[in-house]
Amino acid sequence: MTQGTQHHDAHLGLIAGAGQFPFLVARGARAAGCRVDILGLRGLADPALAAEADRFRWTGMVRLGHWIRTLRRWGDSEAILAGSVHKSEMYGRFRLLRYMPDWASIRLWYFDVPDKRNDTVLCAVADAMAQKGITLEDCVKYCSKDMAPEGVLTSRQPSAAQQKDAEFGWRIVKEMGRLDIGQSIAVKETEVIAVEAIEGTDRMIERAGQLCRHGGWALVKVAKPDQDLRFDVPTVGPDTIANLKRNGAALLVIEAEKTLIIDRQRTVEAAEKAGIVIVCQSIK
């Protein structure tokens, strides 16, 4: 029996946000023999995902009730959340009219959670889905081969000053993660330039570039100390390197075995051309 048919009865419901991560999940699940049903978050998911799905339907970002009804109708008892979601947009003007949340989402957002931190909200989402017979799985279940290996991925090694920045930033960003604030920090010469919060890593990188015009700074991106892999995994890729290059970064530090690298070969090649060092290290 081949790998592609050994789990032919398995169904996966994939709730897909922006970026390439959902493609990795869909392809990995299909390689494992799963039927893949995709709910694409409107305005975020790539329309090309439809070609990766046995069934595909668009849905809203705050349409929890619709997610559950559709996945149950499709017979999916296992689901994965993958891809980025720009949570900051949920605080914009007329957000209720823009996103048209269903009652399940309204009840969760306004009544069921004590605060609006990512982990709090997503745990409530997982609980609501579990009550309806749908289990949220680790988002890297079908793409573990794309996790960062330990070591320096580029031919260029970090300088002594860069190693010092990496160690300095690591301690701070791990504490940020413990407090569920953000997972990335920009540092230079053991000085904090910018920290990630609700705006996300890409916009934080742009802000760091504006604040550090001379460049040469380091981005340190790690998993939370108790990262719940059902909801999130730090992710980097060629687009990250391009953004770092545009904004003058010289070093990218990520956590080994807990960070997903989109297209590792292209990512490393882009870093080599940009003169950016990539270091994958384990928790100390």
PAMARSE-130084 format. One record per residue (C-alpha): residue number from 0; residue in one letter; x, y, z. Coordinates in Angstrom, 2 decimals. Layout:
// residues N
num_residu_c1_c2_c3
NUM_A_X_Y_Z
...
***
This chain:
// residues 284
num_residu_c1_c2_c3
0_M_0.00_0.00_0.00
1_T_1.47_3.36_-0.99
2_Q_1.78_6.38_1.28
3_G_-0.76_8.20_-0.85
4_T_-3.50_5.62_-0.20
5_Q_-2.86_4.32_3.28
6_H_-5.25_6.84_4.89
7_H_-7.80_7.09_2.08
8_D_-10.70_7.33_4.53
9_A_-9.19_10.28_6.43
10_H_-10.80_13.68_5.96
11_L_-9.12_17.00_6.71
12_G_-10.88_20.33_6.89
13_L_-8.40_23.14_6.30
14_I_-9.35_26.68_7.33
15_A_-6.94_28.75_5.28
16_G_-5.63_32.24_5.82
17_A_-3.02_34.17_3.83
18_G_0.35_33.00_2.59
19_Q_1.90_29.72_1.47
20_F_1.46_27.78_4.70
21_P_-2.00_26.41_3.71
22_F_-0.47_25.01_0.50
23_L_2.10_23.05_2.54
24_V_-0.62_21.64_4.78
25_A_-2.88_20.70_1.87
26_R_-0.11_19.00_-0.09
27_G_1.25_17.21_2.97
28_A_-2.20_15.95_3.92
29_R_-2.88_14.77_0.39
30_A_0.48_12.95_0.34
31_A_-0.63_11.19_3.54
32_G_-3.76_10.03_1.75
33_C_-6.25_12.49_3.21
34_R_-9.19_14.01_1.45
35_V_-8.66_17.74_1.77
36_D_-11.60_20.13_2.13
37_I_-10.68_23.81_2.28
38_L_-12.51_26.79_3.72
39_G_-10.72_29.84_2.37
40_L_-10.92_33.01_4.45
41_R_-12.26_35.63_2.07
42_G_-9.79_38.43_1.35
43_L_-6.89_36.44_2.82
44_A_-6.58_32.96_1.29
45_D_-5.04_32.52_-2.15
46_P_-7.69_31.54_-4.74
47_A_-5.17_29.02_-6.14
48_L_-5.88_26.88_-3.07
49_A_-9.04_25.68_-4.79
50_A_-6.86_23.52_-7.04
51_E_-5.43_21.78_-3.96
52_A_-8.84_20.85_-2.54
53_D_-11.33_18.06_-3.02
54_R_-13.92_20.64_-1.97
55_F_-13.45_24.37_-1.58
56_R_-15.66_27.13_-0.26
57_W_-15.08_30.75_0.72
58_T_-15.97_31.82_4.23
59_G_-15.64_34.87_6.46
60_M_-12.92_35.43_9.04
61_V_-15.45_35.68_11.87
62_R_-17.97_33.11_10.70
63_L_-17.31_30.37_13.24
64_G_-20.82_28.98_12.95
65_H_-20.41_28.69_9.16
66_W_-17.06_26.91_9.58
67_I_-18.59_24.34_11.89
68_R_-21.72_23.75_9.78
69_T_-19.75_23.36_6.57
70_L_-17.12_21.03_8.01
71_R_-19.80_18.85_9.59
72_R_-21.73_18.75_6.30
73_W_-18.54_17.63_4.57
74_G_-17.97_14.93_7.19
75_D_-14.71_16.43_8.50
76_S_-14.00_15.59_12.14
77_E_-10.38_16.83_11.94
78_A_-9.46_20.40_11.06
79_I_-6.37_22.58_10.82
80_L_-6.03_26.35_10.97
81_A_-3.17_27.54_8.73
82_G_-2.11_30.85_7.24
83_S_-1.84_34.36_8.56
84_V_-4.75_36.51_9.68
85_H_-4.38_40.25_10.15
86_K_-6.06_40.61_13.53
87_S_-5.41_44.37_13.58
88_E_-8.08_44.84_10.90
89_M_-10.68_43.57_13.36
90_Y_-10.29_46.83_15.29
91_G_-11.01_49.07_12.32
92_R_-14.01_51.32_11.83
93_F_-17.27_49.60_10.82
94_R_-15.70_46.22_11.51
95_L_-19.06_44.57_12.22
96_L_-20.42_45.65_8.85
97_R_-17.23_44.68_7.06
98_Y_-16.91_41.16_8.45
99_M_-20.57_40.35_9.09
100_P_-19.85_37.98_12.00
101_D_-22.34_35.21_12.66
102_W_-23.92_34.69_16.06
103_A_-21.40_32.02_17.12
104_S_-18.54_34.48_16.54
105_I_-20.32_37.38_18.25
106_R_-21.08_35.25_21.29
107_L_-17.47_34.05_21.50
108_W_-15.89_37.49_20.94
109_Y_-18.10_39.48_23.29
110_F_-19.25_36.97_25.90
111_D_-17.15_33.78_26.02
112_V_-13.58_35.09_26.33
113_P_-12.15_37.12_29.26
114_D_-9.64_38.90_27.02
115_K_-8.82_39.19_23.31
116_R_-5.31_37.71_23.29
117_N_-4.73_35.24_20.47
118_D_-4.44_32.15_22.65
119_T_-7.55_33.03_24.65
120_V_-9.68_33.55_21.54
121_L_-8.35_30.53_19.67
122_C_-8.76_28.20_22.65
123_A_-12.39_29.26_22.75
124_V_-12.68_28.58_19.01
125_A_-11.19_25.11_19.50
126_D_-13.57_24.39_22.36
127_A_-16.58_25.50_20.32
128_M_-15.53_23.26_17.42
129_A_-14.83_20.31_19.73
130_Q_-18.35_20.59_21.16
131_K_-19.60_19.96_17.62
132_G_-17.31_16.98_17.02
133_I_-14.48_18.73_15.16
134_T_-10.97_18.41_16.59
135_L_-8.36_21.04_15.81
136_E_-5.04_19.33_15.08
137_D_-1.49_20.71_15.22
138_C_-1.07_22.95_12.21
139_V_2.28_21.32_11.30
140_K_0.98_17.75_11.48
141_Y_1.35_17.30_7.72
142_C_4.42_19.47_7.07
143_S_6.91_18.67_9.82
144_K_9.66_18.30_7.20
145_D_9.49_22.06_6.66
146_M_10.44_22.91_10.25
147_A_13.79_24.69_10.76
148_P_16.81_22.47_11.54
149_E_19.31_23.58_14.14
150_G_22.39_25.46_12.95
151_V_23.44_28.28_10.65
152_L_21.70_27.87_7.29
153_T_23.75_30.40_5.35
154_S_27.43_30.15_4.40
155_R_28.06_33.43_6.19
156_Q_28.38_32.97_9.94
157_P_27.14_35.45_12.56
158_S_29.72_37.89_13.89
159_A_30.46_38.20_17.60
160_A_28.29_41.33_17.74
161_Q_25.44_39.53_15.99
162_Q_25.68_36.59_18.37
163_K_25.42_39.02_21.26
164_D_22.33_40.63_19.71
165_A_20.81_37.19_19.15
166_E_21.24_36.20_22.79
167_F_19.98_39.58_24.00
168_G_16.90_39.53_21.79
169_W_16.13_35.88_22.52
170_R_15.65_36.43_26.24
171_I_13.34_39.39_25.70
172_V_11.19_37.88_22.95
173_K_10.71_34.67_24.92
174_E_9.29_36.73_27.76
175_M_7.08_38.59_25.27
176_G_5.81_35.22_24.06
177_R_5.10_34.08_27.60
178_L_2.93_37.18_28.03
179_D_1.28_36.53_24.61
180_I_2.33_39.93_23.25
181_G_4.25_38.98_20.12
182_Q_6.89_36.60_18.77
183_S_9.41_38.90_17.09
184_I_11.81_41.63_18.12
185_A_14.28_43.84_16.26
186_V_17.57_44.60_18.00
187_K_20.91_46.22_17.25
188_E_23.92_46.60_19.52
189_T_21.87_45.13_22.40
190_E_19.24_47.83_22.03
191_V_15.58_47.10_21.30
192_I_14.48_48.82_18.09
193_A_10.96_47.46_17.73
194_V_8.71_44.75_19.15
195_E_5.89_42.91_17.45
196_A_2.36_43.25_18.75
197_I_-0.95_43.14_16.91
198_E_0.46_44.53_13.63
199_G_2.37_41.31_12.80
200_T_5.98_40.61_11.89
201_D_6.02_42.12_8.40
202_R_4.83_45.54_9.53
203_M_7.15_45.42_12.52
204_I_10.07_44.78_10.14
205_E_9.08_47.87_8.15
206_R_8.91_49.93_11.32
207_A_12.34_48.69_12.40
208_G_13.75_49.74_9.04
209_Q_12.33_53.23_9.47
210_L_13.75_53.52_12.97
211_C_17.18_52.09_12.11
212_R_18.09_53.88_8.88
213_H_21.70_52.65_8.89
214_G_20.59_49.00_8.87
215_G_22.56_46.09_10.25
216_W_19.92_45.10_12.78
217_A_18.73_41.61_13.77
218_L_15.26_40.05_13.73
219_V_14.71_37.42_16.42
220_K_11.55_35.35_15.93
221_V_10.68_32.50_18.29
222_A_7.84_30.29_19.44
223_K_6.02_31.06_22.64
224_P_7.34_29.08_25.63
225_D_4.19_26.93_25.60
226_Q_3.31_27.30_21.92
227_D_-0.01_25.67_21.08
228_L_0.64_24.24_17.62
229_R_-3.08_24.02_16.90
230_F_-3.18_27.74_16.42
231_D_0.11_29.13_15.29
232_V_3.68_28.44_14.37
233_P_6.34_31.08_13.63
234_T_6.81_31.16_9.86
235_V_9.47_32.66_7.59
236_G_10.16_32.37_3.89
237_P_11.44_34.17_0.79
238_D_9.03_37.05_1.37
239_T_10.44_37.51_4.88
240_I_13.97_37.74_3.49
241_A_12.87_40.26_0.84
242_N_11.25_42.40_3.53
243_L_14.32_42.19_5.75
244_K_16.53_43.19_2.84
245_R_14.36_46.21_1.99
246_N_14.55_47.36_5.58
247_G_18.26_46.88_6.22
248_A_18.35_43.77_8.44
249_A_21.52_41.69_8.53
250_L_20.55_38.77_10.75
251_L_17.53_36.49_11.13
252_V_17.38_34.32_14.24
253_I_14.64_31.70_14.43
254_E_13.89_28.81_16.75
255_A_14.98_25.39_15.53
256_E_12.28_22.69_15.25
257_K_9.58_25.24_16.12
258_T_9.68_27.56_13.10
259_L_8.25_26.73_9.69
260_I_10.37_27.70_6.68
261_I_8.45_28.18_3.45
262_D_10.60_26.84_0.58
263_R_13.83_26.48_2.52
264_Q_16.07_26.40_-0.55
265_R_14.71_29.64_-1.99
266_T_14.76_31.27_1.45
267_V_18.43_30.45_2.01
268_E_19.39_31.45_-1.53
269_A_17.64_34.80_-1.11
270_A_19.41_35.36_2.21
271_E_22.80_34.56_0.65
272_K_22.23_37.12_-2.09
273_A_21.03_39.72_0.40
274_G_23.96_39.15_2.79
275_I_21.59_38.14_5.58
276_V_22.70_35.48_8.06
277_I_20.11_32.88_9.12
278_V_20.62_31.20_12.49
279_C_18.33_28.46_13.80
280_Q_18.91_27.86_17.47
281_S_17.26_25.93_20.27
282_I_16.00_27.31_23.51
283_K_18.70_28.00_26.07
***
